[in-house]
Amino acid sequence: MNLVEEIAGELCKILLPIEDRVYSGNSESSVSVCTLSSMKLLDEIANSSLMSKINVAGRLLSENKGIDMLVRRVISNTKIRVIVLCGKDAAGHKPGYSLLCLHKNGMDGNGRIIGSQSPDPVVSLTNGEVSRFQNQIRIIDKIGETGISNLETAIIKIQ
């Protein structure tokens, strides 16, 4: 990332703060849900009975710091084994696509997610964290799915 991009990113944090929204559900569940940029879907899930089948539900908006946070959060909870990746991927950044690339291909020696076409897919994860993520987690790719009933059907099949 160059200096201009870094400054722009810092300004966005100040002018347009995006709060981290993560909802806890059933602590015994092995399933987590990531709604990418679909905030309405996340709110629907958080306020539904589906939370009794989900360990944690949250969103993902960036292909770098967002992925860092998501990976660290899920590997710190050994009960989580599945991420249902759904909702709309953020245009331009495509963090969902980058998460899939990280899971499949890992990262290079500079922290760049191998195979990602996102603008800045550089993470600060260690090789050990990425390896643990790849081994612990299975990703169900439902990118683009925004219907809660379709997601509920997919989550019930996992159980």
Buried (B, 14 or more C-beta within 10 A) or exposed (E): EEEEEEEEBEEEEEEEEEEEEBBEBBEEBBBBBBBBBBBEBBBBBBEBEBBEBBBBBBBBBBBBBBBBBBBBBBBEBEBBBBBBBBBBBBEEBBBBBBBBBBBEBBBEEEBBBEBBEBBBBBBEBEEEBBEBBBEBBEBBBBBEBBEBEEBBEBBEEBE
